[in-house]
Amino acid sequence: MFKSAIAVMEGTKAALMAIKANAMRSALTCLGIIIGVAAVVTVVAVMQGFTKQINDQLADMSPDVTNIKPYTSMEKEMVGQQAKLTYNDFLTLKARVKEAETFTALMFTWRFSGAAEYGNKSHASRVMGTEQDYQKAYRTYPELGRFIRAEDDEKRRRVAFIGPSIIEKLNLPENLVGEYIKLGGEWFRIIGVAEKQGSLLGFDQDDYINIPISTMSALEGGSVDTNVQMMFRLKDDANEAQVLGKIRRILRQLHKLKDGEDDDFEFETAEKARANIDKFTGSATAITAGIVGISLVVGGIGVMNIMLVSVTERTRVIGTLKALGATPGFIMLQFLVEAVVLSLFGGLIGLAIGYGAAALISLSVPSMPDAYIPGWAIMLSFGFTSLIGIVFGLAPAIKAARLNPIDALRYE
């Protein structure tokens, strides 16, 4: 055991001395590994930065809020059918689902998909009809003024709660509460401005306008074609499975779905959204990193070629070492350690360059999230480069270990 440890230490020392003696060639040998690791780390850092940013923002959302969204099967989409959830669906569920602590909705219509106007400025923003409980469900707090109240919805008031980006887009004055903007050809009074949320994947989360859902529905003439997305949070003592079953039965009845027909709606939670995003970014990272990782194999072949050349150049030295009593195992260990050290050295430099490149991309591209390298990526990077050193350094190490000492000493 003790002798083995000494042999490893001596082999490592000899390998490091050989690398130092051929510093330029060693650096060029590492180049393929450096490029490969840097490329993989850059991809992973950027993709994981996106994942972390999304998960952080989803964590700020209420994890106990469940969304009800329209769902259209592929077969129905192919024949032009599109599922909808209506304002009537929302009113029915809100009245009948007593187990919900909050039950709210968002409405989108074509009439309000055009430009918002103020003075000589106009801007196409997202206009959504909602009501008081939306603030409780999604923690939409005002920076100025107030959010939509129950009386605004009951009296169908023409009031608007805006995201902070609207201020710049429409060049609104500093004291904007009480000002009027034009939406869908109608005038609305601004009652409040939301706290800033920032962008997500290049999407401006502050570019929106909320108006009372009853007002939007009334201006649409109570049309059954209006599309609604519903959200609810259950009371602490409610049984989730039972409530979801109840909602499902009510909606199927309202939509006149027959037995055997698929639901034309689906339930979604923040946890489910996070899992889908993790799955997507994880797959994208793995595929991209795998493609880029081919360069690591090319780098490994470069290490093997240089090590084979090194064995040839040091044939007489190997012969001398064997004549002095060096075992084949010691010779093999020396060359194997040399290949692993070269790969690890290249991996370390590649890691630094890759993170630097990812950070530079994040800084230079607007709305890009900060680069992030998880611990597993660092460990995988060093593990993979060590494996490359072992795999591609094995053939030269075996060749060196098998050299006949007499033939090696005669080598010119």
N, C-alpha and C positions, 0 to 999 in steps of 0.2 A: 504493500500500500504506500509506504513511505517512498520506496524507490520509484514507483509510478508517478507520484507527485513531483519528485525531483526531475524525472524525465520530461514531464509536461512543462515544467518551468524552464528547463534548459532548451526544450524544443521551441517554446514560445520566444525565449530570448534570442535564439538563433534566427528565427523567422523575422523578428523585428529588426535585427541587425541587417538581414538581407534586404528588407524593404527600404531601410534607411540608406544602404549602400547604392541602391538603384531608385532614388527618389523620383526622378522624372518619369522613368518607365512605370513605376508604381502608380503615379498620379494618372498617367494616361490609361493604365489598366483599369483604374477605378472609374474612368469617365463614363463608360456604358452604364455602370451601376448607378452613378450619380444622376445621370439623365433619367433613367428609368424610375428611380425612387422619387426624384423631384416631380416628375410628371404625375405619378400615382398620388403622391401626397397633395399636390395642388388640386387635383380632382376631388379627392376625399375631403380636404379642408373646405373647399367651396360648397360641395353638396351637404356636408355635415353642418356648415354654417347656416344653410337654408333650413335644414331640419330643426336645428336648435332654435332658430328665430321663430319658426312656425309653432313649435311646441311651447316655447315661452309665452307666445301670444295666446295660444289655446288654453294654457294654464291660467291666464288671467280671466278667461271666460268662465261662466258658471259650469262646472263639470256635471252638475245634477240637472241641467236643462236638457230636455229632449225635444228635437225638431221633428215636425211632420211635414214631409215634402211630397210633391207629386212624383209618381213613378210611372214611366211608360216603357213597356217591354219592347224589345227590338222588333218583334213581329208587327206591333201596332205602329211603331215609328216608320216602318217601311211602307205602310199604306197611308201615312199622313195623319194618323191619330195621335193626339197629344193629351195626356192626363192633366187634370186641373184640380186644385182645391179652391173652393169658392168662399166668398164672404159669408154666405148662408151656412156653409159647413162650419166655419169659425164660430158664428153666433150660436149654433146648435150645440157644438161641443163645449163652449164656454158655459152655457146654461146647464148642461147635463153632467159634466165631469166635475163633481163636487170634491173629488179627492185631490184636485190640483190646487196648490197654494197660489200659483200664478198661471194664467192661460192668456197668451197674447198672440199677435199675428203681424205679419208684414204683407202689404198689398202692393203689387206692381201693375201699372196699366200703360197702354200705348199712349194715351193722351198726355201723360206726364213724363214721357221719355224724351221729349224735346228739350229746348233750351230754357234755362232760368234767365230772367231778364231783370236788370236794374239800371236805370238811366240809359246810356248808350252802350252798355256792356251786356253780353249774353254768354252763357256757358251751359253746355250739355252735361248735366249732373244726374246722379241717381236720385229719383224722387220716390219715397216709400211712404205708404200709408201705414200708420201704427197707432198705438194707444198707450195709456199710462203704464200698464204692466210690463211693457217692453223695457222700460228703464230698470225695473226690478230684476227682470230675467237676465239682461245683458250688461248691467252696470253702466249705462250710458248717462254719465253725469254732466251737468252744465258747467261751463267755465263762466259764462255770463247768462243772466236771465234765468229761465226755467224750462223744464221739459213739458211735453203735452200732458194735460190733466184730464180727469174723467169728464169734467164739464165741457171741455173743448170738444170731446168726442160726442157727448150727448147732444150738444147744441150745434154740432157740425160747423164749428168755427173755422174760418179760413186763416189759420195760424201756421207758422213754420218754425221748426227747430233745425238749425243748420250745422254742418260740420265746419271746422275752422278753415278748410281750404276754400270754401265758398267766399270768404271775406276777400281774399286776394283775387280770385277768379272774377268776381263781380265788382271789385274795387269799392267795397262797402265802407261807409264812414266808421270812425272810431266808436261813436255811440250808436250802434246799429240796432239795438233793441227798440222796437216800435217802428222801424223802417218797413217799407213795403217792397216785395219783389213779385214778379209776374211768373206764374207757373201754369202751363197748359192753357194760357189765355185768360187766367183768373189772377186777381191780386190777393196776396197773402202777407199777413203782418208777421215779422220776425219776433219770436218770443224768447229765443235763447240760442246760445252757441255751445257746442259740445267741447269737452276736453280733447286735446290732441292725442291721436293714437299713432300717427306715423304711417309709413308704407310697409307693405308685405308683398315680397316677390314683385316689386315694381308697381303694385296696385295701391293707389292712394285711398287709405281707409277713412280719410277725413273729407272726402268729396261726396257728400250726400245731403239730402234735405228730407226731413220727416214732417209729414202733415197728418192730421187726424184721419184714421182709417174710414170713419163714417163719412167724412167730408169727401174723401176720394171716391168712395162708393156712390155717394149721392151725385157727384159731378159726372160719374159714368152712367147715371141713370139706373143704378142698382143692377147693372148687367151681370148675368150669371157667368159671363166669360172672364170676369176679373180673376186673376190668379193670386192665390194667397198661400203664404208659408206660415205654419203655426209653430209655436214654441210653448212648452209648459214645464213647470217644476212641481213635483208632487209634495204633499204634506209628509212629515216624518213618519206618520203611522200608516201611510198608504202602502198597499201591496202593488208593486210595479207591474208584475205579470198580469194581475187581474185588471188593472187600469188600462194597460195596453190592449188587452183583449176586449175590454168594453169599448174603447175608442175605435178599435178595428171593426167591431160589429156595427157601431153607429155609422161609420163612414161607408161601409159596404152597403148598408141599408139606404143611406142617402144617395149613393151613386148607383143604386139598383144593380149591384153585381150579383150574378147567379152563382150557385154552388159550383165549385170547380174552376171558376174564373179567378185569375190572379188579382191581387190587390193593385189598385192604381195609385197607391201612396206607400211611403216607407218611413220608418222611424230612424232617426240618426242622433247620436250623442256626441259630445266633444271628444270622448274617449275613442269612439268609433272613427271619427274624423282623424284623430291623431294616429290611430293604428293604420289607416289607409295611407296617410301621408308618409309615415315611417316605412311602410311597405314599398311605396312608389320610389322614394328617395333612396332606400336601401338597395332596391333592384337596379336603379339607374347608376348608383355608385359602384355596385359590384360589376355591372356590365362594362361601364366606362373604364374602371380601374383594371378590369381583366384585359381589355383591349390594349390599354396603355402598358400593362404589365408585361406584354410580349417583349418590350424593349429591355426588361430586366433579364429575360432569358438570353437575349442578344448580348447583354453585358456580361452574363455568366460565361457565355462561349468565349468572349474576349479574355476573361480571367483565365480560362482553361488554356487558351492558345499561348498566352504570355507565360503561364506556369510551365507549359511543355518546353517553350524556348529556354526558360530559366533552368530546367532540368538538364537540357543539353549543354548549356553554357557552364554549368557547375558540375559536370560529370567527374572531372578530376578531383574536385573538392569532396564529392560524395565518396569517391574511391578512397581518398585519404582518411575521411571520417570512419569508413568501414574498416580500413586497415588498422586504425587506432582503437577499434572495438565497438564502434557505434552499431547498434542493432538495426535491422530493417524497420522495426517498429518506430525507432527514434527518427530515422530518416523520413519515414512516411508522415510521422506526426509533425515534423518541422515544415514540410511542404503543405500539409493540410492546414496547419495553423496560419501559415503565410497567406493562403488563399482566403481563409475565413476573415483574417484581419483586414485584407484588402477590400473584401466585400462589405464588412462592417464599417470601415472607414468611408467607403463610397456611400453607404447607406446613411451615415451620420451627416455628411455634407449634403446629400440629396434631400434629407429631411429638412435641414435648415433652408436650403434654396427653395424647396417646394412650399414651405410655410410662408417664406418671404414673398414668393410669387403670388400665392393666394391672398396674402394681406394687401399686396399692391393692387390686385384686381379689385378687391373690396373697396379700397380707397379711391381708385380711379373711375369705377363704374357707379353712377348714382343709384341709390336705393338697394345696393348690394349689401347683404348682411356681413358681419365680421367673420373672418376666417376662423374655423374652429377645428382642431385636431383632437379627437377623443383618445383616451389612453390606449384603447385596443388597437387603434391605427398605428400608434408608435411601436407597440409591442409586435404587431404583425409585420411592420416594416423591418425591424431588426431581426425578427425570426425568419422572415423570407430571405433576407440578404445573407444570413448565416447559413441557411439551407442551400442557397446558390453557391456559397463558398465551399461547402462540404461536397455537394454534388459535382460541381465542375472542377473542384480541386482534387477530387479523389483519383481520377485517372493519372494526372501528373505525379501525384504522391506515390501511387502504386508503382509507376514506372521507375521513379527514383529509388524506391525501396528494393526493387528487384535487380538493380544493376549489380553485375559481378564486380567485386572490388579490383580484381586484377585487370579486367577489361577496362574498367573505369580509369585506373591509373595510367593505362597505356593510351587513353583517348587524347587525340590532338585537336 
